[in-house]
Amino acid sequence: MNLKQFLLALHLTPGVGKAKEAKVIAALNQQGNPEQGPYPWPFLTLALVLGLEPGSQPYRQIQASYEWSLDKALAYQGDWLTYFDKYYPKRLSEIYQPPLVLFYQGDLRALALPSLTVVGARAASSYGLTALRQLLPDVIKTGIGIVSGLAKGIDVMAHQTTFHYGGVPVAVIGTGLDRAYPANHRLLQEQVGQQGLLLSEYPVGSLPLRSHFPDRNRIIAGLSSATLVIEAKHYSGSLITANLALQENRQVLAVPGPIDAPLSVGPNELIQAGALPVLTSSDIIKAVSCLT
């Protein structure tokens, strides 16, 4: 078993979540050359790295599934990327609790492009869609990749606009790569996997659980040097993504809107808090270019 298979096995082990994976990353970084094995680790070594107390419930839970996960990793047929692979984007490696493993379909070279994360309301208004159509084409034509989450509304429009102008779409989803959520986005999801890059932290078969989407949002924010918010309510997933970007010292851009429009509350508050107001495509291009 090599390092890549070993890390996949850990990722597939129930009870080994983001916090414990971060401990594995730290331990391997301290080792100097992560490629040096042998792998897999004996369970006692793993337990020591994860800080598991012998005899505790987490210790017993992970011990019971560890061998099963090693076998499953050896038999896995899909494509996956690990924190220590050469294509793993530096921007993502710098976030708090970066994903240890990402499953993917498409061209990993998309991760090397300067990129812009685009998020916004699922029930986007005509104003939001007009803003997106006006702002994104020139951004896409400069070769900036567009990252989003394949959700309804602004996300889907961002991906469709990217396709229309010959750009590179990168989508991060909260299910396994074999599933689409919502289901009517399956065709678009397949197109992203064929012409851009489709990413997920979750293995094949994973359902769209509510807990998956905040975790997915940290990846969406982490992949780009800047995040653009086009319409969002006061409490929304888009603002969660924007706040995650701020926590990682990334630039947040926002499209201002009418003060009496509920979907403009989020962007307007972000601008009030220091986000860069976006009025033209050049505002976006300058921000991404300066940060890349």
C-alpha positions in Angstrom: 0.0 0.0 0.0 1.4 3.4 -1.0 0.8 6.8 0.8 -2.1 7.8 -1.5 -4.0 4.5 -0.8 -3.3 4.8 2.9 -4.7 8.3 3.1 -7.8 7.2 1.2 -8.2 4.4 3.7 -8.0 6.9 6.6 -10.5 9.1 4.8 -12.9 6.2 4.4 -12.6 5.2 8.1 -15.7 6.1 10.1 -14.8 8.4 13.0 -11.8 10.0 11.3 -13.2 13.4 10.4 -11.6 16.7 9.5 -10.0 17.4 12.9 -8.3 14.0 13.0 -7.3 14.2 9.4 -5.5 17.5 10.2 -3.5 15.6 12.8 -2.4 13.1 10.2 -1.4 15.9 7.9 0.6 17.5 10.7 2.3 14.2 11.6 3.3 13.5 8.0 4.6 17.0 7.5 6.8 16.6 10.5 8.1 13.4 9.1 9.8 15.4 6.3 9.2 13.1 3.4 5.6 11.8 3.5 6.3 9.3 0.8 8.5 7.3 3.1 6.5 4.5 4.6 5.9 1.9 5.5 2.2 2.1 5.0 -0.3 1.3 6.3 0.5 2.4 9.8 -0.1 -0.2 12.6 -3.3 0.8 14.4 -1.3 1.7 17.6 0.6 4.3 15.6 -2.5 5.7 14.1 -4.2 5.8 17.5 -1.2 7.7 18.9 -1.3 10.3 16.0 -5.0 10.8 16.4 -4.8 11.1 20.2 -7.1 8.2 20.9 -7.3 7.1 24.5 -7.0 3.3 24.6 -10.3 1.6 25.4 -12.3 4.7 24.7 -15.4 4.5 22.4 -13.6 6.4 19.6 -10.6 4.1 19.9 -12.8 1.0 19.7 -14.9 2.5 16.9 -12.0 3.4 14.6 -10.1 0.2 15.4 -13.1 -1.9 14.4 -13.3 -0.2 10.9 -9.7 0.5 10.2 -8.8 -2.9 8.5 -12.0 -2.8 6.5 -11.1 0.7 5.2 -7.6 -0.5 4.2 -9.2 -3.2 2.0 -11.7 -0.8 0.6 -9.0 1.7 -0.4 -7.0 -1.0 -2.2 -10.1 -1.9 -4.2 -11.2 1.6 -5.0 -11.6 2.3 -8.7 -12.2 6.0 -8.9 -9.8 9.0 -9.1 -8.8 10.8 -6.0 -6.4 13.5 -5.0 -4.6 13.8 -1.6 -3.1 16.6 0.4 0.4 15.5 -0.6 -0.2 15.1 -4.3 1.5 17.6 -6.7 -1.8 18.8 -8.1 -3.2 19.7 -4.7 -3.7 23.5 -4.8 -1.6 25.5 -2.5 -4.5 27.9 -1.7 -6.5 25.0 -0.4 -3.7 23.5 1.6 -3.5 26.8 3.6 -7.1 26.7 5.0 -8.1 25.5 8.4 -8.6 21.7 8.3 -8.0 21.3 4.6 -9.5 18.2 3.0 -7.1 15.2 3.2 -8.8 13.6 0.2 -10.8 14.9 -2.8 -12.5 12.7 -5.2 -12.6 14.1 -8.7 -13.7 13.9 -12.3 -12.0 16.0 -15.0 -8.8 17.8 -15.5 -6.7 18.6 -12.4 -4.9 21.3 -14.3 -7.9 23.5 -13.5 -6.6 23.8 -10.0 -3.5 25.7 -11.2 -5.6 28.5 -12.8 -6.2 31.8 -11.1 -9.8 31.4 -9.9 -12.8 33.2 -8.6 -15.5 31.6 -6.4 -19.0 32.8 -7.2 -21.9 32.2 -4.8 -25.3 33.7 -4.4 -29.0 33.2 -3.8 -30.7 30.0 -4.9 -33.9 32.0 -5.7 -31.9 34.6 -7.6 -33.8 37.6 -8.9 -33.6 39.1 -12.4 -31.2 41.7 -11.0 -28.8 39.0 -9.7 -28.9 37.1 -13.0 -28.4 40.4 -15.0 -25.4 41.2 -12.8 -23.9 37.8 -13.3 -24.3 38.0 -17.1 -22.8 41.4 -17.2 -19.8 40.8 -14.9 -18.6 37.2 -15.6 -18.0 37.0 -19.4 -14.9 39.3 -19.4 -13.6 37.6 -16.3 -13.9 34.2 -18.0 -12.2 35.5 -21.2 -9.1 36.4 -19.2 -8.6 32.7 -18.3 -9.8 32.9 -14.7 -11.5 29.7 -13.6 -14.9 29.9 -12.0 -15.6 27.9 -8.8 -19.1 27.3 -7.5 -21.2 24.6 -5.9 -23.8 23.5 -8.5 -26.7 24.7 -6.3 -29.8 26.3 -7.8 -29.8 29.9 -8.9 -26.5 31.9 -9.1 -24.3 28.7 -8.8 -25.9 27.1 -11.9 -25.9 30.4 -13.8 -22.2 30.8 -13.1 -21.4 27.4 -14.4 -23.6 27.8 -17.5 -22.0 31.2 -18.3 -18.6 29.7 -17.9 -19.5 27.1 -20.5 -21.0 29.6 -22.8 -17.8 31.7 -22.9 -15.4 28.8 -23.2 -14.1 29.0 -19.6 -13.1 26.4 -17.1 -15.8 25.5 -14.5 -14.8 23.9 -11.1 -17.7 22.6 -9.1 -17.6 21.3 -5.5 -20.5 19.1 -4.5 -21.8 17.8 -1.2 -22.5 14.2 -2.4 -20.6 11.4 -4.0 -19.6 12.0 -7.6 -22.2 9.4 -8.7 -25.1 11.5 -7.4 -26.5 14.9 -8.3 -28.3 17.3 -5.9 -30.7 18.5 -7.0 -31.3 15.6 -9.3 -32.1 17.9 -12.3 -28.6 19.2 -12.3 -27.1 15.8 -13.3 -26.5 16.8 -16.9 -24.7 20.0 -16.0 -22.7 18.1 -13.4 -21.6 15.6 -16.0 -20.6 18.5 -18.3 -18.5 20.0 -15.6 -16.7 16.7 -15.1 -16.1 16.4 -18.8 -15.0 20.0 -19.6 -13.7 21.3 -16.3 -13.3 19.7 -12.9 -15.8 18.2 -10.5 -14.7 17.7 -6.8 -16.2 16.1 -3.7 -14.9 15.3 -0.3 -17.4 12.4 -0.2 -17.0 8.9 -1.7 -19.2 7.4 -4.3 -22.7 6.7 -2.9 -22.7 9.5 -0.3 -26.1 11.2 0.0 -26.7 15.0 0.2 -26.7 15.2 4.0 -27.3 18.6 5.6 -23.9 18.5 7.4 -22.0 18.0 4.1 -22.8 21.5 2.7 -21.1 23.7 5.3 -18.0 21.5 4.9 -18.3 21.8 1.1 -18.5 25.6 1.5 -15.0 25.7 3.2 -13.6 24.0 0.1 -15.4 26.4 -2.3 -14.0 29.4 -0.4 -10.6 27.8 -0.1 -10.0 27.1 -3.7 -9.9 30.7 -4.8 -8.1 33.9 -3.8 -11.4 35.8 -4.1 -15.1 35.1 -3.5 -17.8 37.1 -5.3 -21.3 37.2 -3.7 -24.2 38.0 -6.0 -27.4 38.3 -3.9 -27.8 36.7 -0.5 -30.3 37.0 2.3 -29.1 38.0 5.8 -28.7 34.4 6.8 -27.6 32.2 4.0 -25.2 29.6 2.8 -23.6 32.2 0.5 -22.7 34.4 3.5 -21.3 31.3 5.3 -19.0 30.8 2.3 -18.1 34.5 2.3 -17.3 34.4 6.0 -15.1 31.3 5.6 -13.2 33.2 2.9 -12.7 36.1 5.2 -11.4 33.8 8.0 -8.8 32.5 5.5 -7.7 36.0 4.6 -9.2 35.9 1.1 -10.7 38.8 -0.7 -14.5 39.0 -0.6 -16.2 40.9 -3.4 -19.9 41.8 -3.4 -22.4 43.2 -5.9 -24.3 46.1 -4.2 -28.1 46.1 -4.6 -31.2 48.1 -3.8 -31.5 48.8 0.0 -35.2 47.6 -0.1 -34.4 44.2 -1.7 -34.1 41.2 0.7 -31.6 39.5 -1.5 -29.3 42.6 -1.4 -29.1 42.6 2.3 -26.2 40.1 2.4 -24.0 41.8 -0.2 -24.7 45.3 1.2 -23.8 44.2 4.7 -20.6 42.6 3.4 -19.6 45.9 1.7 -20.4 47.8 4.9 -18.1 45.3 6.7 -15.2 45.9 4.3 -15.9 43.7 1.2 -14.9 45.2 -2.1 -18.0 46.5 -4.0 -18.0 45.3 -7.6 -19.4 47.5 -10.3 -17.5 46.2 -13.4 -15.7 43.1 -14.6 -12.4 44.9 -14.2 -13.0 45.2 -10.5 -13.0 41.4 -10.3 -10.1 40.9 -12.7 -7.9 43.4 -10.8 -8.7 41.7 -7.4 -8.0 38.2 -8.6 -4.8 39.3 -10.5 -3.4 41.1 -7.5 -4.1 38.1 -5.2 -2.9 35.3 -7.4 
